[in-house]
Amino acid sequence: MVENVIYPAYFDAALSRSNGRRVPKELAVEDPEVDEIAKAVQQVGYDAVVERDVSYARESHRVRGRVLVKNPEDDSKNDIVQAVAAYVNALRE
């Protein structure tokens, strides 16, 4: 089983790709939060564990937390991130 780490910065519309965003602008959202990311991870079908007192290396000044995703199927991290981004957008509509 693979465990992937997903940070809110991956989905942040205010960040550029070089600053940590991993999804296209049209899938990015303003101020993503770990709770909505964890909910989206569960909707996609994975187990999620939230760690709140952690910061992304590229945003060491900001503590936003992260979500650990247990991935039994060994899907690529990019596939998981893209699917989660689509669900975060759906949750916000």
Summary of the structure (lengths in Angstrom):
residues: 93
radius of gyration: 12.0
end to end distance: 32.7
largest distance: 34.1
contacts: 262
relative contact order: 0.27
helix: 43%
strand: 19%
